[in-house]
Amino acid sequence: MITRAYRAFIVGLAAYQVYRETRDSIWKDIGTEHTKEMRIWAECGSSWNFEHKLLLMEAESYHCNGNLVQAAESYDKAIASAKAHRYINDEAMACELAGRFFLDRCNINLSLKYLRLAHEKYTEWKAVGKANQLMNFINVNFPVG
């Protein structure tokens, strides 16, 4: 049963990303359906395990729909919830997605803030490969000098 919730989380996030890249509405619809499923897990299952996941999926949905204020607020709520429930991996992912959201909005300062925090959290989680990949992304997109 739990694997269904994690599948909904990953597939939903991936669908929102593909939608932003292609603008093919089928992907937004897939993301929306998986967000609805996650809402059930968060509200009827365990908010400890699923609240931050739902908030992150909602942030991605708002991002896709152009609801920028709600997206920014939901990224922050997802980060705070993941931190409160000690999901370092999901906190890192939420920080990274927030950083990419702000990069899309050309807000360099906030983007860099969230991406650095994501790097810190991936490192804390011992995801060295992911931390290195993100540092390379930062170095390419935010060159010094």
C-alpha positions in Angstrom: 0.0 0.0 0.0 2.7 2.5 0.9 4.4 1.9 -2.4 1.3 3.3 -4.1 1.8 6.5 -2.2 5.4 6.8 -3.1 4.6 6.0 -6.7 2.0 8.7 -6.7 4.6 11.1 -5.3 7.3 10.4 -7.8 5.0 10.0 -10.9 3.1 13.2 -9.9 6.3 15.3 -9.6 7.7 13.9 -12.8 4.5 14.6 -14.7 4.5 18.2 -13.6 8.1 18.5 -14.8 7.3 17.0 -18.2 4.3 19.3 -18.5 6.5 22.4 -17.9 8.9 21.1 -20.6 6.3 20.1 -23.2 3.1 22.0 -22.3 1.2 18.8 -23.2 -1.8 18.9 -20.9 -2.0 15.2 -20.5 1.0 15.5 -18.2 -0.6 18.1 -16.0 -3.7 15.9 -15.8 -1.5 13.0 -14.6 0.1 15.2 -12.0 -3.3 16.4 -10.8 -4.6 12.8 -10.5 -1.6 11.8 -8.4 -1.9 14.9 -6.3 -5.5 13.9 -5.5 -4.2 10.4 -4.5 -1.6 11.9 -2.3 -4.2 14.2 -0.6 -6.0 11.0 0.5 -2.8 9.6 1.9 -2.1 12.8 3.8 -5.6 13.4 5.1 -6.7 9.8 5.7 -3.4 8.0 6.2 -0.5 9.6 8.0 0.1 13.3 7.8 3.5 12.7 9.4 4.6 10.7 6.3 2.7 12.4 3.6 1.9 16.1 4.4 5.2 17.4 3.1 4.8 15.3 -0.1 1.3 16.7 -0.7 2.5 20.3 -0.1 5.4 19.8 -2.6 3.1 18.3 -5.2 0.7 21.3 -4.7 3.6 23.7 -5.1 4.5 22.0 -8.4 0.8 22.2 -9.5 0.7 25.9 -8.7 3.9 26.4 -10.6 2.4 24.7 -13.7 -0.7 26.8 -13.4 1.1 30.1 -13.0 -0.1 30.7 -9.4 3.3 32.0 -8.4 2.5 33.3 -4.9 0.8 30.1 -3.9 3.6 28.1 -5.4 6.2 30.0 -3.4 4.2 29.6 -0.2 3.7 25.8 -0.8 7.4 25.2 -1.4 8.1 26.9 1.9 5.4 24.8 3.6 6.7 21.6 2.1 10.2 22.4 3.2 9.1 23.2 6.8 6.9 20.1 7.0 9.7 17.8 5.7 12.1 19.4 8.2 9.6 19.0 11.1 9.0 15.4 10.2 12.7 14.7 9.7 12.6 13.7 6.1 16.0 15.2 5.1 15.7 13.7 1.6 12.4 15.3 0.8 13.5 18.5 2.4 16.4 18.5 0.0 14.2 17.8 -2.9 11.7 20.5 -1.9 14.6 23.0 -1.6 15.9 22.0 -5.0 12.5 22.4 -6.7 12.0 25.7 -5.0 15.4 26.8 -6.2 14.5 25.8 -9.8 11.1 27.6 -9.5 12.8 30.8 -8.5 15.4 30.4 -11.3 12.5 30.1 -13.8 11.2 33.3 -12.3 14.7 34.9 -12.8 15.0 35.5 -9.0 18.7 34.7 -8.8 19.1 35.5 -5.1 16.2 33.2 -3.9 17.1 30.5 -6.4 20.7 30.4 -5.1 19.5 30.4 -1.5 17.3 27.4 -2.0 19.7 25.5 -4.2 22.5 25.9 -1.7 20.2 24.7 1.1 19.3 21.7 -1.1 23.0 21.0 -1.5 23.5 21.2 2.2 20.6 18.8 2.9 21.7 16.3 0.2 25.1 16.3 1.8 23.6 15.8 5.3 21.6 12.9 3.9 24.9 11.5 2.5 23.7 11.7 -1.1 27.1 12.6 -2.3 26.4 12.0 -6.0 23.3 14.1 -6.0 25.0 16.9 -3.9 27.9 16.9 -6.5 25.4 17.0 -9.4 23.6 20.0 -7.8 26.9 21.8 -7.1 27.8 21.4 -10.8 24.4 22.8 -11.7 25.0 25.8 -9.4 28.4 26.4 -10.8 27.1 26.4 -14.4 24.1 28.6 -13.7 25.6 31.0 -11.2 29.2 31.5 -12.4 31.4 33.6 -10.1 33.0 36.7 -11.6 
